Amino acid sequence: MLKTKLPKSLYIHVPFCKSKCGYCAFNSFSGLEDLQDIYINALCKDIEASLQREQIISIFIGGGTPNILQVKHYDRIFNTITRHAYLAPEIEITLEANPDLVSLEWCHVLKNLGMTRLSIGVQSFFGSKLHFLQRDHIPKNVYKALDYAQKSAIEHLSIDLIYNTPLDTPQSIEKEVSLASTLPIDHLSAYSLTLEDNTKLAKVASKNLPELDVFMRASLEAQGFEHYEVSNYARNYRVKHNLHYWNALEYIGCGAGAVGRVGQTRYYKFKDVKSYIANPLHARTENLTQQDLHFEAVFLGLRCALGVPVNLLMPKKIKTLIDEDICYQRGDCLLAKNFFLADEIALWLSH
């Protein structure tokens, strides 16, 4: 009897950008626009080889700047996916976008190809903060992009914000959240600024950043956003793709620098765009132990509203966390009262 394959999520990476933002440590590059056509050729080979009639319940196309690609590129990508995978009836398909590059035509075409969710990289509503972050978009284009998305009947809309910059204060955070709450969005991601060594901003910015995590959470919750993961807030919509990751389920990664996990193997595609184009099927692999997978399930579950099945944990440690009011039990799962403490709790549970 054949073993039934479990549904997987699919991540597709688009490494191209108009310019590299100061805080960005992702695998993205400016000045490689001439490679887009041959990159899509390689990507489609990767997708075809990776899917193999898999059942896909969510697709997330991230970057980089996914909407820097042309409509013809997405026509090829989506056709390749539909030819080589079984798509769930209620599949969620997300694309990230730079607001400056969102057009009405692009939204219409991507909606018709199957996009159900658009995530716009707002980062801030303030020009001074965008300048500090070395972002090149204009704040007013956020409203235009969302208007185009609404006119195209894209079902779910989300934005990203960055906070804990040197320019942030409780008052400015409250203003940003207030502006965000007026938008036609059902989801918001709020990321604390991290100055990673390989970013442009790390070389010039002060390392003494404010710590406004609790204030950001309180401000968003006051505006009706539910905190359901360390960096994510729902207003009537929790992202399926995120929940798939946090359930420690298997995922497929395609594109330069993409990562995937199938069974006890995690794999990493070439980060260098030209190397990836030359050999899109190559992947460095890492064998995971059951202990690795166990820790990952605990770590991911504590970061969000899913929690961790209690049968993965020692009863004595569960009792300690509940007695000290750090966690609580809901049904058969243990949940962190403060997602920001998830990393510390997971490390304590692993010893």
C-alpha positions as CSV (number, residue, x, y, z in Angstrom):
1,M,0.0,0.0,0.0
2,L,1.4,3.4,-1.0
3,K,2.2,5.9,1.7
4,T,0.1,9.0,1.4
5,K,2.1,12.2,1.0
6,L,1.4,14.9,3.5
7,P,0.4,18.3,2.1
8,K,3.3,20.8,1.8
9,S,3.8,24.5,1.5
10,L,5.9,26.0,-1.4
11,Y,8.2,29.0,-1.0
12,I,9.6,30.6,-4.2
13,H,12.4,33.1,-3.9
14,V,12.8,36.1,-6.2
15,P,16.3,37.6,-5.5
16,F,16.0,40.8,-7.6
17,C,15.6,44.4,-6.2
18,K,15.8,47.9,-7.5
19,S,18.1,48.8,-4.6
20,K,19.2,47.0,-1.4
21,C,17.5,48.4,1.7
22,G,19.9,49.2,4.6
23,Y,18.5,46.7,7.0
24,C,18.1,43.8,4.6
25,A,20.0,40.6,5.2
26,F,18.0,38.5,2.8
27,N,19.3,37.0,-0.3
28,S,18.6,39.9,-2.7
29,F,20.6,41.8,-5.2
30,S,20.3,45.0,-7.3
31,G,21.7,45.4,-10.8
32,L,20.9,41.9,-12.0
33,E,17.8,42.7,-14.0
34,D,19.4,41.3,-17.2
35,L,19.3,37.9,-15.6
36,Q,15.5,37.7,-15.0
37,D,14.6,35.7,-18.1
38,I,17.2,33.0,-17.6
39,Y,16.5,33.0,-13.9
40,I,12.9,32.1,-14.6
41,N,14.1,29.3,-16.9
42,A,16.1,27.9,-14.1
43,L,13.4,28.5,-11.5
44,C,10.8,26.6,-13.6
45,K,13.2,23.6,-13.8
46,D,13.6,23.7,-10.1
47,I,9.9,23.9,-9.5
48,E,9.2,21.0,-11.9
49,A,11.8,18.8,-10.2
50,S,10.8,19.7,-6.7
51,L,7.0,19.3,-6.9
52,Q,6.6,15.8,-8.4
53,R,2.8,15.8,-8.0
54,E,3.0,17.0,-4.4
55,Q,-0.1,18.3,-2.8
56,I,0.4,22.1,-2.1
57,I,-1.7,23.9,0.4
58,S,0.0,27.3,0.3
59,I,2.4,29.2,-1.9
60,F,4.5,32.2,-0.8
61,I,6.6,34.2,-3.3
62,G,9.1,36.3,-1.4
63,G,12.2,38.2,-2.1
64,G,13.8,40.4,-2.9
65,T,11.1,42.2,-4.7
66,P,8.7,39.7,-6.4
67,N,6.7,42.4,-8.2
68,I,9.9,43.5,-10.1
69,L,9.2,40.5,-12.3
70,Q,7.1,40.9,-15.4
71,V,3.6,39.4,-15.9
72,K,5.1,36.9,-18.5
73,H,7.4,35.6,-15.8
74,Y,4.5,34.8,-13.5
75,D,2.5,33.2,-16.3
76,R,5.4,30.7,-16.7
77,I,5.8,30.2,-12.9
78,F,2.1,29.5,-12.3
79,N,1.7,27.3,-15.4
80,T,4.7,25.2,-14.2
81,I,3.2,24.8,-10.7
82,T,-0.2,23.8,-11.9
83,R,1.3,21.2,-14.3
84,H,3.4,19.5,-11.7
85,A,1.5,19.7,-8.4
86,Y,-2.0,19.1,-6.9
87,L,-3.2,22.4,-5.5
88,A,-5.6,22.4,-2.5
89,P,-9.1,23.7,-3.3
90,E,-8.7,26.6,-0.8
91,I,-5.0,27.3,-1.6
92,E,-3.5,30.5,-0.3
93,I,-1.1,32.2,-2.7
94,T,0.9,35.1,-1.3
95,L,3.1,37.6,-3.1
96,E,5.3,40.2,-1.4
97,A,5.4,43.6,-3.1
98,N,7.2,47.0,-3.1
99,P,4.4,49.6,-3.2
100,D,6.2,51.7,-5.8
101,L,6.1,48.8,-8.3
102,V,2.4,47.8,-7.8
103,S,0.3,48.5,-10.9
104,L,-3.4,47.9,-11.6
105,E,-2.6,45.6,-14.5
106,W,-0.1,43.6,-12.4
107,C,-2.7,43.1,-9.7
108,H,-5.4,42.1,-12.2
109,V,-3.2,39.5,-13.9
110,L,-1.8,38.0,-10.7
111,K,-5.3,37.8,-9.3
112,N,-6.4,35.9,-12.4
113,L,-3.4,33.6,-12.1
114,G,-4.5,32.7,-8.6
115,M,-3.0,35.1,-6.1
116,T,-5.2,35.3,-3.0
117,R,-3.0,37.5,-0.8
118,L,-0.8,40.5,-1.3
119,S,1.8,41.5,1.3
120,I,3.1,45.1,0.9
121,G,6.4,46.2,2.4
122,V,5.4,49.5,4.0
123,Q,8.0,49.4,6.8
124,S,6.9,53.0,7.9
125,F,4.5,55.8,7.0
126,F,7.1,58.4,7.8
127,G,9.6,59.7,5.2
128,S,12.3,60.3,7.8
129,K,12.2,56.7,9.0
130,L,12.1,55.3,5.4
131,H,15.2,57.4,4.7
132,F,16.9,56.0,7.8
133,L,16.0,52.4,6.7
134,Q,17.3,53.2,3.2
135,R,14.0,52.4,1.6
136,D,13.3,53.9,-1.8
137,H,9.4,53.9,-1.9
138,I,7.1,56.9,-1.4
139,P,4.6,56.6,1.5
140,K,1.7,57.8,-0.7
141,N,2.2,54.8,-3.0
142,V,1.2,52.5,-0.2
143,Y,-2.4,53.8,-0.5
144,K,-2.3,53.6,-4.3
145,A,-1.1,50.0,-4.2
146,L,-3.8,48.9,-1.8
147,D,-6.4,50.7,-4.0
148,Y,-5.2,48.7,-7.0
149,A,-5.3,45.5,-5.0
150,Q,-8.9,46.2,-3.9
151,K,-10.0,47.1,-7.4
152,S,-8.6,43.7,-8.5
153,A,-10.6,41.9,-5.8
154,I,-7.5,40.4,-4.1
155,E,-9.0,38.7,-1.1
156,H,-6.4,39.3,1.6
157,L,-4.2,42.3,2.1
158,S,-1.3,42.7,4.5
159,I,1.5,45.1,5.3
160,D,4.9,45.0,7.1
161,L,6.1,47.5,9.6
162,I,9.6,47.8,11.1
163,Y,10.0,49.2,14.6
164,N,12.7,49.6,17.3
165,T,14.6,52.0,15.1
166,P,16.4,55.0,16.7
167,L,13.6,57.2,15.4
168,D,10.9,55.3,17.2
169,T,9.1,56.5,20.3
170,P,5.9,55.3,22.0
171,Q,4.1,58.3,20.3
172,S,5.5,57.5,16.8
173,I,4.6,53.9,17.2
174,E,1.0,54.8,18.2
175,K,0.7,57.0,15.2
176,E,2.0,54.4,12.8
177,V,-0.4,51.8,14.2
178,S,-3.2,54.2,14.0
179,L,-2.5,54.8,10.3
180,A,-2.2,51.1,9.7
181,S,-5.5,50.4,11.3
182,T,-7.3,52.7,8.7
183,L,-6.1,50.5,5.8
184,P,-8.2,47.8,4.2
185,I,-5.9,45.0,5.6
186,D,-6.7,41.8,7.5
187,H,-3.1,41.1,8.6
188,L,0.0,43.0,9.7
189,S,3.6,41.9,10.3
190,A,5.7,44.0,12.7
191,Y,9.4,43.3,12.7
192,S,11.9,44.6,15.3
193,L,14.9,46.1,13.6
194,T,17.9,43.8,13.7
195,L,21.3,45.2,12.7
196,E,22.9,42.1,11.1
197,D,26.6,42.3,10.2
198,N,26.1,41.9,6.5
199,T,23.8,44.9,6.2
200,K,24.6,48.4,5.1
201,L,22.8,49.9,8.1
202,A,24.9,48.0,10.6
203,K,27.9,50.0,9.5
204,V,26.3,53.4,10.3
205,A,23.5,53.0,12.9
206,S,23.8,53.0,16.6
207,K,23.6,49.6,18.2
208,N,21.6,51.1,21.1
209,L,18.1,50.6,19.8
210,P,14.9,51.2,21.7
211,E,12.9,48.2,23.0
212,L,9.3,48.9,22.2
213,D,8.0,45.3,21.6
214,V,5.5,45.4,24.4
215,F,4.2,48.8,23.4
216,M,3.9,47.8,19.8
217,R,1.9,44.7,20.7
218,A,-0.4,46.7,23.0
219,S,-0.9,49.4,20.4
220,L,-1.8,46.8,17.7
221,E,-4.1,44.9,20.0
222,A,-5.9,48.2,21.0
223,Q,-6.6,48.6,17.3
224,G,-8.2,45.2,16.9
225,F,-5.1,43.2,15.7
226,E,-4.7,39.7,17.4
227,H,-1.1,38.8,18.3
228,Y,-0.9,35.2,17.0
229,E,2.9,34.9,16.4
230,V,6.0,36.8,17.6
231,S,5.9,39.2,14.6
232,N,2.4,38.6,13.2
233,Y,-1.0,40.1,13.9
234,A,-4.3,39.0,12.5
235,R,-7.4,41.1,11.9
236,N,-9.8,38.2,11.1
237,Y,-7.1,36.4,9.1
238,R,-4.3,34.1,10.1
239,V,-1.9,33.3,7.3
240,K,-2.0,29.6,6.3
241,H,1.6,29.6,5.0
242,N,2.9,30.9,8.4
243,L,0.8,28.4,10.3
244,H,2.2,25.6,8.2
245,Y,5.8,26.5,9.1
246,W,4.9,26.9,12.8
247,N,3.3,23.5,12.9
248,A,6.8,22.2,12.0
249,L,5.4,20.6,8.8
250,E,7.3,20.0,5.6
251,Y,7.9,22.7,3.0
252,I,9.5,23.0,-0.4
253,G,11.9,25.8,-1.3
254,C,12.7,26.9,-4.9
255,G,14.9,29.7,-6.1
256,A,18.3,31.2,-5.2
257,G,18.9,30.8,-1.5
258,A,15.6,29.0,-0.8
259,V,15.4,26.5,2.0
260,G,13.2,23.4,2.3
261,R,12.6,20.5,4.5
262,V,11.3,17.1,3.5
263,G,11.3,14.3,6.1
264,Q,14.6,14.5,8.1
265,T,16.4,16.4,5.4
266,R,16.8,20.2,5.2
267,Y,18.2,21.5,1.9
268,Y,19.7,24.8,0.8
269,K,19.8,26.1,-2.8
270,F,22.7,28.1,-4.1
271,K,22.5,31.7,-2.8
272,D,24.6,33.2,-5.7
273,V,22.2,33.9,-8.6
274,K,24.5,32.9,-11.4
275,S,25.5,29.7,-9.6
276,Y,21.8,28.9,-9.1
277,I,21.0,29.6,-12.8
278,A,23.8,27.3,-13.8
279,N,22.6,24.4,-11.6
280,P,19.1,25.0,-10.1
281,L,18.7,21.4,-9.0
282,H,21.8,21.5,-6.7
283,A,21.2,21.7,-3.0
284,R,23.4,21.4,0.1
285,T,21.7,19.0,2.5
286,E,21.6,18.7,6.3
287,N,20.4,15.5,8.0
288,L,18.2,16.3,11.0
289,T,17.8,14.0,14.0
290,Q,14.6,13.3,15.8
291,Q,15.9,15.5,18.6
292,D,16.4,18.3,16.0
293,L,12.8,18.0,14.8
294,H,11.5,17.8,18.4
295,F,13.3,21.0,19.4
296,E,12.0,22.7,16.2
297,A,8.5,21.7,17.0
298,V,8.8,23.1,20.5
299,F,10.5,26.3,19.4
300,L,8.1,27.1,16.6
301,G,5.0,26.2,18.6
302,L,5.9,28.5,21.5
303,R,6.3,31.4,19.1
304,C,2.6,31.4,18.2
305,A,-0.9,30.7,19.2
306,L,-0.7,27.0,18.1
307,G,1.3,26.0,21.1
308,V,3.2,22.8,21.7
309,P,1.5,19.4,22.2
310,V,2.0,18.4,25.8
311,N,3.1,14.9,24.9
312,L,6.3,16.4,23.5
313,L,7.2,17.9,26.9
314,M,8.1,16.6,30.4
315,P,5.2,16.9,32.8
316,K,7.4,18.4,35.6
317,K,8.6,21.2,33.3
318,I,5.0,21.9,32.1
319,K,3.9,22.3,35.8
320,T,6.8,24.7,36.5
321,L,6.0,26.9,33.6
322,I,2.3,27.0,34.5
323,D,3.0,27.5,38.2
324,E,5.3,30.5,37.4
325,D,2.6,32.0,35.1
326,I,4.9,31.8,32.0
327,C,2.7,29.4,30.1
328,Y,-0.8,28.0,30.2
329,Q,-2.5,24.8,28.9
330,R,-5.3,24.8,26.4
331,G,-6.6,21.4,25.6
332,D,-3.6,19.2,24.7
333,C,-1.2,22.1,24.0
334,L,1.0,24.3,26.1
335,L,1.1,28.0,25.1
336,A,3.4,30.8,26.0
337,K,1.8,33.8,27.6
338,N,4.4,36.1,26.0
339,F,5.6,35.0,22.5
340,F,8.6,37.2,22.9
341,L,9.9,34.8,25.5
342,A,9.5,31.7,23.3
343,D,13.2,31.3,22.5
344,E,14.2,31.4,26.2
345,I,11.4,28.9,27.1
346,A,12.3,26.5,24.3
347,L,16.0,26.5,25.4
348,W,15.0,25.9,29.0
349,L,12.8,23.0,28.0
350,S,15.5,21.4,25.9
351,H,17.9,21.1,28.9
